[in-house]
Amino acid sequence: MNERDAVQPYQLFRVDHLLANGIVSSRSTLRRLMRRAVDPFPQPIHIGPNSRAWDAGEVTAWVKRQKETCPRGPMPVHGTIPTHHRRTAVADPALRALVAEIVKQTIAEMERDRSGDDDSPIAAAG
């Protein structure tokens, strides 16, 4: 561990540091991660009436756990989400077929609505 990676005791990270260093992408993501049931983000320390900070040691340990437990490798700190994280749901052939069927049904319903050929009981009664 080099000097830059060493975390000093009682060092605190403010939210701007978490955002600037890519630890979290937004304040709403930070709140969501803190509410997570499994391995939540560390809770903040209240350092003033409207000021919060996070213990650097706890944050560093949390980031290391996230990198170790992600089955497809760690998420990137900066930049876009890599392909192997984005396409997980679409790679399943059964799910792809289900999505395709739902899209076909939705398009058919939209075309039926445009043409005025609605078989619904409300349209028949009107």
N, C-alpha and C positions, 0 to 999 in steps of 0.2 A: 504494500500500500504506500503510495507516495504521499508527500506532504499535503497536496491539494485534496486527496481523498480522505485524509484523516479528519475525523469529526471530533471537535473539542467538547469536553463535558459542558453541559448546559447551553450549548449553542442552539439557537432558535432559528427556524425558517419562517418568514412571513409569507403570506399568500402570493405576493408578487414574485418571490423567489421560486415558489412551487410552479407558478405559471411560466416564468422566464426559462427555467431549466427543464421544462417538458415533463415534470413529474405528474402534473395534471394538466388537462387541456383547457379547462374553464372552471369557474367558481361552481357552476351547477354540477359538473362532474365531480368536483371535490366533495360537495354535499352528498351526492349519490354514493360515492365510495365510502364515506363515513357511516352511512346508514346500512351498508351491505352486511348481510348476516354472516357470511364466511370471510374471515380475514379482512375486517374493515380497515379503512385508513385510520391512522391514529387520531385521537380526539385533540382539539386545540387546547392550548393553555391561554386563559384570559389574562392578558397583560395590561388591560385598561378597559374602560367602559365600552369602547367600540373597537378594541384591538385584540387580535388573536394571533398566536404563533404556534408552531409545531416543534416539538423536540426533534432536533436533527438526527439523533441516534435512532429514535423510533421510526422516523421517516425513512432513513437509510436502510434499516432492517426490513421495513415493509416492502421497499422497492426490490431488495434482494430476494425476498420470498416470492414476489410476483414473477421475477425473472426465472426462478427455479421451478415454479409450479405451472407456468403456461405450457401446455402440451405442444404447441407449435413454435416454441421459442419466444423470447421476450418481445414485447411490443416496442416499437421504435421510440426513442426519446423525442426526436424532432421529425417533421416531415409527414408524409402520407402513410396510411396504413398499408403494409405490404399485402400482396395478393393472397398469400396463404392465410391471412386473417380475414380478408373480405369475403372470399368465396366459399367459406365453409358450408353454409346452408344450401347453396346452389349446387354443390358437387354431388349431393345425394340424388340418384336417378329417380327414385320414387317421389321425392319432394319436387323435383323439376317437373315431373309428369303432372302432379297435383296442381302446381302453379299454372302450368300450361292449360289445364282443363278449366281452372277458375277464370283465367284470362279469356278463353274462348266463350264461356258462358256470359261473362260480363260484356264482351263485345256484342254478342248476340242480343242481349237485353237492351243495350244502347241502340242498336240498329232497329230493333222492334219498337222502341220508344219513339225514335225519329220518324218511322214510317206510319205510326199511329195504329198499328196492329197490336193492340194490347189485349191479352186474354184475361186480364184480371177481372174479378167480380165487380169492382168499382167502376171500371170502364164500361162493362156490359150493362150495368144498371143506369148509367148516365145517358 
